[in-house]
């Protein structure tokens, strides 16, 4: 969308005490094309004196004569020919902006800027394909990250909403959360690991090394708190990363441990790993669509968030809340 018309009109509206608006530029173009004030006034359906006053306001603003009055009609001056392309561009940009605004209001065009938790990339991909088929003119901006960084992107107004873990945002008045489901966290490991398929007391993990998310992530904080309350010490963290792909690669064929939401174990990339229950670890992930409180979504944004919700229900089979 072009803001040239708005910016230019706002800049000149009060300059020199003369009010200038887009209508006067359309009057100018009509006189230029008709070479007659009388003919232009008929096309514009306004009186000739009113049209003369409008052109006079432009001439006062620029402090030049735009037309030479002749016995029959008018002739543009060099100043008028200089102004012509600018006036046409202003009028074009204004018409274009109105058309684009109407398309956005109708939900037939625009940009959808969202964040997606790493576990929901496939859900987002399918929803994007579906919306693109319905609205070919839509553009997408997608940030993929963990909840803490998506929260920061939302607060910075880089995205309209995000789909992901919302544990911290549920009780934060700065956010509005549409809760979709909740599921438990489980331990993950290489399939041949001795913990695979078992319920493991925390004390048996004392010598284990973990690959875990950043401290800001709720799952990591809950894991630390569980070990502190059970054993008086935190787990041995070998690697800290929010990159799910890196976690999977580092777990493969090693004795490292990690944690992941239970529903992730059915998704591509996690299906080949072993999983275990950490005894007494009851942390649950709250998953939802998170917006800033008071934010009014665009029609396309509302449409896409509904698609995400539908796709999530179709692809994931989490335990009910």
C-alpha positions as CSV (number, residue, x, y, z in Angstrom):
1,X,0.0,0.0,0.0
2,X,1.3,3.5,-0.8
3,X,1.1,6.3,1.7
4,X,2.3,9.0,-0.7
5,X,-1.0,10.6,-1.1
6,X,-1.7,10.7,2.7
7,X,1.8,11.9,3.6
8,X,1.9,14.6,0.9
9,X,-1.5,15.9,1.6
10,X,-0.9,16.0,5.3
11,X,2.3,18.0,4.7
12,X,0.8,20.6,2.5
13,X,-2.6,21.0,4.2
14,X,-1.7,23.9,6.5
15,X,1.3,25.3,4.6
16,X,1.1,29.1,4.1
17,X,-2.4,29.2,5.5
18,X,-3.8,27.5,2.3
19,X,-5.9,24.3,2.6
20,X,-5.0,21.9,-0.1
21,X,-6.6,18.4,-0.6
22,X,-6.7,15.7,-3.2
23,X,-10.0,17.1,-4.7
24,X,-8.1,20.1,-5.9
25,X,-5.6,17.9,-7.7
26,X,-8.5,16.1,-9.4
27,X,-9.9,19.5,-10.4
28,X,-6.6,20.5,-11.8
29,X,-6.3,17.3,-14.0
30,X,-9.9,17.8,-15.2
31,X,-9.1,21.3,-16.4
32,X,-5.8,20.2,-17.9
33,X,-7.5,17.5,-19.9
34,X,-10.5,19.6,-20.9
35,X,-8.6,22.8,-21.7
36,X,-11.7,24.6,-20.5
37,X,-13.0,25.5,-17.0
38,X,-16.6,25.3,-18.3
39,X,-16.2,21.8,-19.8
40,X,-14.3,20.6,-16.7
41,X,-17.0,21.9,-14.3
42,X,-19.6,20.0,-16.3
43,X,-17.6,16.7,-16.0
44,X,-17.0,17.3,-12.3
45,X,-20.6,18.3,-11.7
46,X,-19.6,21.5,-9.8
47,X,-20.1,25.2,-10.7
48,X,-17.5,27.0,-12.7
49,X,-16.9,29.6,-10.0
50,X,-16.3,26.8,-7.5
51,X,-13.8,25.2,-9.9
52,X,-12.1,28.5,-10.5
53,X,-11.7,29.0,-6.7
54,X,-10.2,25.5,-6.4
55,X,-7.6,26.1,-9.1
56,X,-6.9,29.5,-7.6
57,X,-6.1,27.8,-4.3
58,X,-3.5,25.6,-6.0
59,X,-2.0,28.6,-7.7
60,X,-1.9,30.5,-4.4
61,X,-0.2,27.5,-2.7
62,X,2.5,27.1,-5.4
63,X,2.6,30.9,-6.0
64,X,2.5,30.3,-9.8
65,X,0.0,30.6,-12.6
66,X,-1.1,27.1,-13.7
67,X,-3.3,28.2,-16.6
68,X,-3.5,31.2,-19.0
69,X,-7.1,32.3,-19.5
70,X,-8.0,32.5,-23.2
71,X,-11.2,33.8,-24.9
72,X,-12.1,30.2,-25.4
73,X,-10.8,27.9,-22.7
74,X,-7.4,27.8,-21.0
75,X,-3.9,26.8,-21.8
76,X,-1.5,25.1,-19.3
77,X,1.6,26.9,-18.3
78,X,5.0,25.3,-17.9
79,X,4.2,25.1,-14.2
80,X,1.0,23.1,-14.9
81,X,2.9,20.6,-17.0
82,X,5.5,20.3,-14.2
83,X,2.8,19.6,-11.6
84,X,0.8,17.2,-13.8
85,X,2.8,13.9,-13.1
86,X,2.9,14.7,-9.4
87,X,-0.9,15.3,-9.3
88,X,-1.6,12.1,-11.2
89,X,0.7,10.1,-8.9
90,X,-1.1,11.5,-5.8
91,X,-4.5,10.6,-7.3
92,X,-3.3,7.1,-8.4
93,X,-1.9,6.4,-4.9
94,X,-5.0,7.5,-3.2
95,X,-7.2,5.3,-5.4
96,X,-4.8,2.4,-5.0
97,X,-4.8,2.7,-1.2
98,X,-8.6,2.7,-1.1
99,X,-8.7,-0.4,-3.3
100,X,-6.1,-2.2,-1.1
101,X,-8.0,-1.2,2.1
102,X,-11.2,-2.6,0.6
103,X,-9.4,-5.8,-0.3
104,X,-8.0,-6.2,3.2
105,X,-11.4,-5.4,4.8
106,X,-13.0,-8.1,2.6
107,X,-10.3,-10.5,3.5
108,X,-9.2,-11.1,-0.1
109,X,-5.7,-9.6,0.3
110,X,-3.1,-8.6,2.8
111,X,-0.2,-10.0,4.9
112,X,-0.5,-12.6,7.7
113,X,2.4,-12.2,10.1
114,X,2.5,-15.0,12.7
115,X,4.8,-16.9,15.0
116,X,4.8,-20.7,15.3
117,X,6.3,-22.9,17.9
118,X,8.8,-25.4,16.6
119,X,6.5,-28.3,17.3
120,X,3.7,-26.8,15.1
121,X,5.6,-26.1,11.8
122,X,3.7,-28.9,10.0
123,X,0.4,-27.5,11.2
124,X,1.3,-24.0,10.0
125,X,2.6,-25.3,6.7
126,X,-0.7,-27.1,5.9
127,X,-2.8,-24.0,7.0
128,X,-0.6,-21.7,4.8
129,X,-1.3,-24.0,1.8
130,X,-5.0,-24.0,2.5
131,X,-5.3,-20.2,2.9
132,X,-3.1,-19.6,-0.2
133,X,-5.5,-21.7,-2.3
134,X,-8.4,-19.7,-1.0
135,X,-6.7,-16.2,-1.2
136,X,-4.0,-16.3,-3.8
137,X,-3.0,-12.6,-3.1
138,X,-2.2,-13.2,0.5
139,X,1.4,-12.9,1.7
140,X,2.9,-14.7,4.7
141,X,5.5,-13.7,7.3
142,X,6.3,-16.6,9.6
143,X,8.7,-16.7,12.6
144,X,9.5,-20.1,14.0
145,X,10.9,-20.3,17.6
146,X,10.3,-21.2,21.1
147,X,7.7,-19.5,23.3
148,X,10.0,-16.9,24.9
149,X,11.2,-15.5,21.6
150,X,7.8,-15.6,20.1
151,X,6.5,-13.6,23.0
152,X,9.2,-11.0,22.4
153,X,8.3,-10.8,18.7
154,X,4.6,-10.3,19.7
155,X,5.4,-7.5,22.1
156,X,7.6,-5.9,19.4
157,X,4.6,-6.0,17.0
158,X,6.5,-8.1,14.5
159,X,3.7,-10.7,14.4
160,X,-0.1,-10.5,14.9
161,X,-0.2,-13.7,17.0
162,X,1.6,-16.9,17.6
163,X,0.7,-20.6,18.0
164,X,2.7,-22.3,20.7
165,X,3.2,-22.9,24.4
166,X,1.3,-20.3,26.5
167,X,2.0,-21.3,30.1
168,X,3.4,-17.9,31.1
169,X,1.0,-15.9,29.0
170,X,-2.1,-17.5,30.5
171,X,-1.8,-15.4,33.7
172,X,-0.2,-12.3,32.1
173,X,-2.7,-9.5,31.5
174,X,-0.6,-8.3,28.5
175,X,-1.8,-11.3,26.5
176,X,-5.0,-12.8,25.4
177,X,-4.8,-16.6,25.0
178,X,-7.1,-18.9,23.0
179,X,-6.3,-22.2,24.7
180,X,-6.4,-25.1,22.3
181,X,-5.2,-28.0,24.5
182,X,-2.7,-29.1,27.2
183,X,-0.4,-32.1,27.3
184,X,2.3,-33.5,29.6
185,X,6.0,-33.4,29.2
186,X,7.9,-36.7,28.8
187,X,11.6,-37.5,28.8
188,X,13.1,-38.4,25.4
189,X,16.2,-40.4,24.7
190,X,17.8,-42.6,22.1
191,X,15.6,-45.7,21.5
192,X,18.4,-48.0,22.8
193,X,18.8,-46.0,26.1
194,X,18.1,-48.1,29.2
195,X,15.5,-45.5,30.3
196,X,13.4,-45.9,27.2
197,X,9.8,-47.1,28.0
198,X,10.2,-46.8,31.8
199,X,9.2,-44.7,34.7
200,X,12.5,-43.2,36.0
201,X,13.0,-41.7,39.5
202,X,14.9,-38.4,39.5
203,X,17.8,-40.0,41.6
204,X,18.5,-42.4,38.8
205,X,19.2,-39.4,36.5
206,X,21.9,-37.9,38.7
207,X,24.7,-39.0,36.5
208,X,22.9,-38.3,33.2
209,X,23.6,-35.3,31.0
210,X,20.7,-33.3,29.6
211,X,20.0,-31.3,26.4
212,X,17.4,-28.7,27.3
213,X,15.9,-25.4,26.2
214,X,16.9,-21.9,27.5
215,X,16.2,-21.0,31.1
216,X,13.3,-18.7,29.9
217,X,11.3,-21.7,28.6
218,X,8.7,-23.0,31.1
219,X,9.6,-26.7,30.5
220,X,13.2,-26.0,31.4
221,X,12.2,-24.1,34.5
222,X,9.9,-26.8,35.6
223,X,12.5,-29.5,35.1
224,X,15.0,-27.5,37.2
225,X,12.4,-27.0,39.9
226,X,11.5,-30.7,40.0
227,X,15.2,-31.7,40.5
228,X,15.7,-29.1,43.2
229,X,12.7,-30.1,45.1
230,X,13.5,-33.8,44.8
231,X,17.2,-33.9,45.1
232,X,18.3,-30.4,46.1
233,X,20.2,-29.9,42.9
234,X,19.6,-29.2,39.2
235,X,20.0,-31.7,36.4
236,X,23.4,-31.8,34.7
237,X,22.9,-29.7,31.6
238,X,25.4,-30.6,28.9
239,X,23.8,-28.5,26.0
240,X,21.4,-25.6,26.1
241,X,19.6,-25.0,22.8
242,X,16.1,-24.1,21.5
243,X,16.8,-25.8,18.2
244,X,14.6,-29.0,18.1
245,X,16.5,-30.3,15.1
246,X,19.8,-30.0,17.0
247,X,18.3,-31.7,20.0
248,X,17.2,-34.7,17.9
249,X,20.5,-35.0,16.2
250,X,22.4,-34.9,19.5
251,X,20.2,-37.4,21.2
252,X,20.5,-40.0,18.4
253,X,23.0,-42.7,19.4
254,X,24.0,-41.1,22.6
255,X,23.1,-41.4,26.3
256,X,21.9,-37.8,26.6
257,X,18.4,-37.1,27.9
258,X,15.9,-34.3,27.1
259,X,12.3,-33.4,27.5
260,X,9.5,-32.8,25.0
261,X,5.7,-32.5,25.0
262,X,3.9,-35.8,24.8
263,X,2.1,-34.9,21.6
264,X,5.4,-34.2,19.9
265,X,6.3,-37.9,20.1
266,X,3.7,-38.6,17.3
267,X,5.2,-35.9,15.0
268,X,7.8,-36.3,12.3
269,X,11.3,-36.2,13.7
270,X,10.4,-37.5,17.1
271,X,8.7,-40.8,16.2
272,X,12.0,-42.8,16.2
273,X,13.1,-41.8,19.7
274,X,12.5,-43.5,23.0
275,X,10.6,-41.8,25.7
276,X,10.3,-42.3,29.5
277,X,8.4,-40.9,32.4
278,X,10.3,-38.8,35.0
279,X,8.7,-39.9,38.2
280,X,6.8,-37.0,39.9
281,X,7.3,-34.6,37.0
282,X,3.8,-33.3,36.4
283,X,4.5,-30.2,34.3
284,X,1.9,-29.7,31.5
285,X,2.2,-27.6,28.4
286,X,-0.6,-25.1,27.7
287,X,-0.9,-24.6,23.9
288,X,-2.9,-21.8,22.4
289,X,-3.0,-18.9,20.0
290,X,-1.6,-15.9,21.8
291,X,-2.3,-12.3,21.0
292,X,-1.6,-9.0,22.7
293,X,-4.5,-7.9,24.9
294,X,-6.8,-5.5,23.1
295,X,-5.3,-6.3,19.7
296,X,-7.9,-6.3,16.8
297,X,-7.0,-9.0,14.3
298,X,-7.3,-8.4,10.6
299,X,-9.9,-10.4,8.7
300,X,-7.2,-12.6,7.2
301,X,-5.5,-13.0,10.6
302,X,-8.8,-14.3,12.1
303,X,-9.3,-16.6,9.2
304,X,-5.8,-18.0,9.4
305,X,-6.0,-18.5,13.2
306,X,-9.2,-20.5,12.7
307,X,-7.4,-22.6,10.1
308,X,-4.5,-23.2,12.4
309,X,-6.9,-24.4,15.1
310,X,-8.6,-26.7,12.7
311,X,-5.4,-28.1,11.3
312,X,-4.0,-28.7,14.9
313,X,-7.1,-30.7,15.9
314,X,-6.8,-32.7,12.7
315,X,-3.1,-33.6,13.0
316,X,-2.5,-33.8,16.8
317,X,-4.1,-36.1,19.2
318,X,-3.2,-34.6,22.6
319,X,-4.7,-35.8,25.8
320,X,-7.7,-33.6,26.7
321,X,-7.3,-30.9,29.2
